[in-house]
Amino acid sequence: MQFTEFIKYLPKIQKVQLPAAIAHAKMAPAERAVVQSAEYYASKNPRKSAVMMLFYPKDGVTNLVLIKRNTYPGVHSAQISFPGGKVEPEDKDLASTALRETFEEVAVNPVMIDIIMPYSEIYIPPSNFLVYPYLGIVVDEPIFKPDPMEVAEIIELPLNVFLDDSIIENVEMTTSYAKSIEVPAFKVQEHFVWGATAMIMSELKETIKSVL
């Protein structure tokens, strides 16, 4: 889809009632269902973080940016995610967190990003984070510069590919809570996107498809 066409749908997307847990559940490993209730994670006193679901034109075509995180000792090592990270004391709000982290990780200046709307928060049990996603756009094609300390690779996902159900597969994964477990995932190029990022992508996908 051309970016000039995509931005015409944004006012409609803003009016969509977010499907939240219903959409999340479609890409959630079976073991994750119960932990998504607020009653479950409220007692865990989770830390807060925010991510940016950033759309932009690449040769005029609408794309969504993802990143592959570097390999490091931790539960999210080498995973595919959106640019984002934990709330810092200097952040005035969660949207500011998403903007700051996007700049730090892929070098897109916050002044270039228009935040369209927040999406439903999602709880990540292994790291005890409550993640707040934001939909944002950049009207000019950005020049990504990945932070070598945090980002191993920039992944550009065309919107038409993202909306194609054929990229959803069940794959066998070893996770922080189970070995050789089958999970639903988005296959993006040679990567598999699963877990919280896939659940966030599911809600994003459903809201977009509902207005097309």
Secondary structure by P-SEA (a helix, b strand, c coil): ccaaaaaaaaaaaaaccccaaaaaaaccccccccccccccccccbbbbbbbbbbbbbcccbbbbbbbbbccccccccccccccccccccccccaaaaaaaaaaaaccccccccccccccbbbbbcccccbbbbbbbbbccccccccccccccbbbbbbcccccccccbbbbbbbcccccbbbbbbbbccccccccaaaaaaaaaaaaaaaac
